[in-house]
């Protein structure tokens, strides 16, 4: 019972529904700012209502978009279809909230489907050249529209970028969704570009579109053709060719041709050019490079290179001779070379002729240009000024050199004959001395030599020379152990032996005499007296002692004459008087007579008057 009562009370407290709103829309899920969205709905009431119908936009906040007074009869069904302009400042996910109020009280309300408001525009752009030549005009086109496909009116801002660097900014209008823009690239630096277009309509919707890898090149394609790849110095080199831009002939421009410090300029006419260059007379032989540069007024440039060959032309002959004065048998060195117009070596044979001081051609040869050659002078090259001539196809040169005088002799010994040859280069007219050593004394042979160059003379060494082994000296040459069969040598050796024997005998005699003389002098003075009757010798004992001392002291010295006191300084005066009173003994007299007889008989070797001098008083 209580539960039933409560239910009745709850139902009484519920508000009585007087109107109901049902909405449909909007039809799109996304809109651009400034667009108009359509919202439809139905209102039904259970009583008469005089109220207000409101439509709010709920995004980040509430914005009332629509409101109107409505009068609806009871049980009347009212529909509405409203075009709602979207604001310019909202860009989010939104809904429409529809409500009906009476006396500021909401009778009923309804919410639409969710939709999005965006500023994004859609579109596309294109360029007529993905790769353009500097100076060409690029045509850029575009088409832009809203999210619902509606074409816009507005403006396009065009950015030309190299990497992150913006090189140029330009604007152009968008009408009925279309954009067309022409860009002159003459002032643009060449390179790879990105073209970026920012499209914006009149209410603020915008979109960004880009084209990448747009190539802007300043390169010209240049070709060339030479009339002849081989050319002589001083001649013309004819050149012609074409210039193109991206496969199209360059209408006009200039051509600069450079080679070997020479520059020639000409013009381009409808893609063609032609000119000629006169090469210098001294241009180097060999391959040369030709550089051709094309330019136009927009800054396009193109370069090509080519080669041509300059043929060698012999121009000068250079002949080099080692300076100095030369002796016979010495080597002289010379070099001959031909240079071409560029002073490079030119290969060609050169004839060489050498003439002596008498005008005789002694040597002829052929050498290759640039090589060095030697010539050894003859052993008997005549002294004076010699000439050497170098001759080529373009010139000849002559050089002089001096050969000095040489006086030399050569000596050859064969048996007893000494052959002398004049090996110098002038006549030899001087005395010559030959010395033979090996006998008791040197033997000199002097001969006046008068030999012309290369002549020989012979000296017979055996003439007047005793037979024997000799050392022969002539000039600066020596011949050892030369056996000469000359005059037979007489043997006088016995004379030498006799002289040697006599010399030894005399020497021994002198030595013995010098030993005996002191003894005899001492003995003679040792006697004090002698007896005439019995001739007995008397020798004082004191004298014997003194004699022994004198003999020892004067064994190898001759005794000088002395006074009695000098001979016997140790004897007393009394003793000396007693010794000399006896006179000479018989034996002394006898010996003196024998010596005298021997001296008279030896007539070949008479003794000197002083041999026995001082022996006796």
Buried (B, 14 or more C-beta within 10 A) or exposed (E): EEEEEEEEEEEEEEEEEBBBBEBBBBEBEBBBBBBEBEBBBBBBBEEEBEBBBBBBBBBEEEBEBBEEEBEBEEEEEBEBEBEBEBBBEBBEBBBBBBBBBBEEEEBBBBEBBEBBBBBBBBBEBEBEBEEBBBBBEBEBBBBBBBBEEEBBBBBBBBBBBBEEEEBBEEEBEBEEBBBEBEBEBEEBEBBBBBBBBBBBBEBBBBBBBEBEEBBBBBBBBBBBEBEEEEBBBEBEBBBBBBBBBBEEEBEEBBBBBBBBEBEBEBEBBEBBBEBBBEBBEEBBBEEBEBBBBBBBEBBBBBEBEBEBEBEBBBBBBBBBBBEEEBEBBBEBEBBBBBBBBBEEBBEBEBBBBBBBBEEEEBBEEEBBBBEEBEBEBEBBBBBEEBBBBBBBEEBBBEBEBEBBEBEBBEBEBEEBEBEBBBBBBBEBEEEBEBBBEBBEEEBEBEEEBEBEBEEEBEBBBBEEBBBBEBBBBBEEEEBEEBEBEBEEEEEEEEEEEEEEEEEEEEEEEEEEBBBEBBBBBBBBBBBBEBEEEEEEBBBBEBBEEBBEEBEEEBEEEBBEEEEBEEBBEEBEEEBBEBBBEBEBBBEBEEBEEEBEEEBEEEEEEEBEEEBBEBBEE
